[in-house]
Amino acid sequence: MMTRVAVVVLALLVVLTGCSGSSKAPQTATMTIVIADGSVSPNGQRVEVRKGGTVTLEVTTDKATIIHVHGYEIEVQANPGAPTTHEFTADKPGAFEIETHDPAVIVGQLVVKS
């Protein structure tokens, strides 16, 4: 009888843990991108947000470039002289690369959890 109760409790914990995973992702996410002297930072950062949340890209660069969010087909033109900020709603669940076009570098990965 104790074994049966333990198995039921364990099964419930597994189910509840699996259902609560999306609630741990934040409602907002910001990625700050700095391009200077041919170097890009960050390089490979992972940012998580809940589906329906707001993503903000903050870009400072010393030469003109485009920041591309794959899967959302968002392209942000960033120019030297003033920071560029772009916000969008993360309405598609999944994992999406964020890259610069010049230099061609994967800056990070946006993970949208449903």
Number of C-alpha atoms within 10 A of each C-alpha: 6 7 8 9 10 11 12 12 12 12 12 12 12 11 11 11 10 10 10 9 11 14 12 11 18 16 15 17 18 15 19 13 20 16 21 12 8 10 12 19 15 16 15 14 14 16 19 20 25 24 21 17 18 17 22 15 18 16 23 19 21 15 15 14 20 18 22 19 20 15 13 15 8 14 17 17 15 23 16 15 11 11 13 16 14 15 12 13 15 23 15 16 16 13 16 18 18 26 22 22 14 14 14 12 17 19 24 21 20 23 20 23 22 16
